[in-house]
């Protein structure tokens, strides 16, 4: 496996986890807003 491939998979993993964190934060903000 070339190093570029591993780098690519790592960046993809980081991107997906970042996306998940952003989604969770948005959901939390929405629930707080909707409750008030």
Beta strands, then each sheet from edge to edge (+ up, - down):
end
